[in-house]
């Protein structure tokens, strides 16, 4: 059972409480642009199942039927205990190699791009982890752990990781020695030299202590969050693809055929020498580091929050009805277009043209839905959303100077 769906209301409540607490203590850790960007990625991650094919699930099925040990009893406590610990062990190695190998980092990097650290960062998830991540959990199926147990302990593992994404919880004494905590996970999200590539556990920090990847959070070296090659954009498309694009470019530009192939298998940070010489990449200088926080035009904050509510509502709708594959892909594409256009506004750009195209596409989807006999409530909600968008964009457009499609000044 995937328990994450049932935990979503508690996630929302916890984020609101964290925001209120931070404001009350005059130590707010939220920025609307960064948090909306993180939550956009979270909704896209949940919606990806409508467009991806379950290759990993089919492999698990074959392993269970033909190669595994006899299935364990899903009703016995030992099965659940073993599965819970083993899942976190497998997760440790997926997570560790996700930082040490570029092809896996390409999927995981989205979770680390936020330059803030709060509970919304926990929901900033990849949409491409399904490509290779499933390989690391094969041992669980080989041992005969039932699929429903694997899925359930996996969701418990993910839910546990939510609460450790906060700056407001200090060190927790003896608990720090056994389990992942906000303090040792803050280290994991930091780009400071001594904190890089440390503390990979999901629930148990013991794996890091055993395998030499543990680093304590130090008072004299406060974490600086984000990645060394900053994204400088709130675009979900860039967030999810920029490392894949970088690898493809390096592979294309490399003169040596061995280097062209090695790009895809190399350790994180490795580049062909000839490519590095011709196309150097700028990394963050922490001594002068400033968060990406472009000034937003008037009204953009409200518009972005409105679109966040809209994509969450769309995701809930998609999860509550039976959709054909074509319908699922269409609605996912609309969700992606909405988040991408909104990100342009958050980046300080005027995105009237892109939003206009998005509304034309939405009108086409509503017309097709009406002809296909979709529910009246869904069509009315879609039409109301279309009209609200049109009015919002008209208002934003009237406030822009003529020809203003250039980016605003950025910090």
Buried (B, 14 or more C-beta within 10 A) or exposed (E): EEBBEEBBEEBBEBBEEBBEBBEEEEEBBBBBBBBBBBBBBBBBBBBBBBBBEEEBEEBBEEBBEEEBEEBBEBEEEEBBEBBBBBBBBBBBBBBBBBBBBBBBBBBBBBBBBBBBBBBBBBBBBBBBBBBBBBEBBBEBBBBBBBBEBBBBBBBBBBBBBBBBBBBBBEEEEEEBEEBBBBBBBBBBBBBBEEBEEBBBBBBBBBBBBEEEBBBEBEEEBEBBBBBBBBBEBBBBBBBBBBBBEBBEEBBEBBEEEEBBEBBBEBEBEBBBEEBEEEEEEEEBEEEEEEBBBBEBBEEBBEBBBBBBEBBBEBBBBBEEEEBEEEBBEBBBBBBBBBBBBBBBBBBBBBBBEBBBEBBEBBBEBBEEBEEEEBEEEEBEBBBEBBEEBBEBBEEBEEEEEEEBEEEBEEE
